[in-house]
Amino acid sequence: MDRRAFLQTASLAATTPLLGGVVPRAHAVPPTPAPTEVPASAIRDLSRALGGRIITRGSPGCGTFNTLSNDRFNSVQPLAIAQCTSVEDIVACVTWARKHRVPIAPRAGGHNFAGYSTSPGLVVAVTDMKMMQLDQSTGVLDAQAGIQNQDLRALLPQGGEGRWVFSGGTCPTVGAAGLTLGGGFGPNSRWAGLTCDQLQESTIVTAEGEVVVASASSHPELFWAIRGSAGRNFGIHASFKYQLAARPDDKSTVYGLEFWNREKCAAAAKVILRGMRTAPATSSILMIATTWTDGVGCVMWGQHFGGDPAAGELKKELLALDPDLSFERKAMWWDAQSWLMGSPTEPRAYWDRSRFVRDPVPDEVVDDLFRRLERYPGTTEERFGQLAFYGWTGGVINQVPRTATAYCHRDSSSLVRISGVWKLGEDRALGAAPIPEEIRGWVDGAWKVLVPHATNESYQNFPDPLLEEWGPAYYGENLPRLRQVKSRYDPTNLFAFEQAIPPAAT
C-alpha cells in the first residue's frame, strides 16, 4: 500500500481492508460439485417451506449474495443460500439439512475471518431478519439475528439524544450475531463490557430443529456457552435480547494520530502496550500499522471521557512523539461515536494471527515486529502487511471471572493482530484460496516473535484456521464444559466446521 492510499483509508475512522465492511460483487467462478447427491426436488421442497427465498448455485445474483469479507472464501460456492425471514424458516433449514445430510452454515454479516460462515452445502442467511425494538425506559434491546452495526448506528442515537449504548464494534456491516457469540469488543467495551456481557437471552434453533430460549433461567448451560463460544457451534440464532449500558457522559474526546515512519510507529506501539495496562476504563485506542511501498506508517483512533485526568494520559504520551498528523475534538457523545465508525470496503484476501497481551512486551520485541513489517514480501497497493494493537480489552471486561461465561480472556490489557493481505485474480480456482507461501512465512514468523511475550490465548472472533491448539487458545479452561454443552445440544455435530467445539468423549 502506498502512502496516499494509506492516508485515504485512514481518513475513514477505524476502517481498514480488514476491519471494513463488504461492497457486494459477483465473481466469475464456475459452480462447484454438490457436496452430496441432493435431488433438485429436495431443494424445491425447501423453497416451498420457506417464507424467504432460495438462491441456488449458479442462479442469477448468486455471486452477490455469496460475497464475504475475506475474499479467500468467495470461491466456496454453496449448494444453496436460504434467505430466512423468520425462526420458522431456520427450523425448516435445519430439519432439511439433517434429513439430506447436507453441511449447514449460518451467516449474518459474512465477516468470519476463516470462512466459517460459508459452506459447499446450505448457507442459512439471517441477513433479512432485521427487526429491532428498544425500550427507552429500561435500555432493553430486542433484535433479530440479522442486525449489523450500521443498523444499530441508526437506532441508538435517537436524534443525538439517545441514552443507551450497544457495546459493539466499528465496522458497519459486521453482524451482531457473530460479534456477540465470540465476545465482541469495540471502543466502548472497556467501560460498557463485551457485547456478550450485555446479552440477556437468545432464541436458538438447535440441531434437532427445536426452538429454545437460552437465558440465566432457561437452558442456563447453553446461555453460559453462547457468550463467547463463537457462532455455528450449538445452533442457529434467530434473535437476541440485550441490556444496554447507559451513556456515561454527554461528551467524549476523540482523537486521531498518524506516524509516517517505522521508528515512530514502533515508539507509539510501545506507549500503547504500556499505557493500556494501567489506563482507566474511560480510555481506549486502536492502532493499525501498515506496510507502504516506501516504508511503514500507522494510524490510530482514540477516545476518552469523564473527569479522570488519567483518561487523557495516553493521548498526551502519543502527542509527545510528534505525530505527522493529528486530530482532536471534544464532541457530543453520538457525534464522537459516528467519527469512530468505519466505512465499507471491497473484499480482500487475508490471513490473521492474534494473541492477547497481559504482561509487558519488551521494547526489542516491538522493534523486531516493526522491522519485519517493513520487510513484508512484495508490498504493493493491494498486497501489504499489518500490525494492529487493540486497546479495547481490560477495564470492566476483566472484572468478570474467566469462567463466568465461555469468554475466558478476562485478564488481558491489549490484543495484537498480525495480518497478511493480498489480491486475488478473477480466474481463481474453486474452493478456499491458498495463502501464498511467502506471506504465510511472514505472518507466522512475526507471530512467533510475539508468542513468548503474550498469553497463550487468541481471539475466537479472529479465527485462525492454521492455529494448532485452537481449543485452549480460544476457550482456555472453559473448553471441557463447552464440550459437555455441545454433547447435549449437538451430539452428532450437525453444525460441524474445522474448528467446531467437539462433543465430549463418552
Beta strands, then each sheet from edge to edge (+ up, - down):
strand 1: 53-56
strand 2: 80-83
strand 3: 104-107
strand 4: 122-125
strand 5: 132-135
strand 6: 140-144
strand 7: 164-165
strand 8: 199-205
strand 9: 211-215
strand 10: 236-243
strand 11: 245-246
strand 12: 251-259
strand 13: 283-292
strand 14: 295-304
strand 15: 325-332
strand 16: 349-357
strand 17: 384-391
strand 18: 414-422
sheet 1: 1+ 2- 4- 3-
sheet 2: 5+ 6- 10+ 8- 9+
sheet 3: 7+ 11-
sheet 4: 15+ 12- 14+ 13- 17+ 18- 16+
end
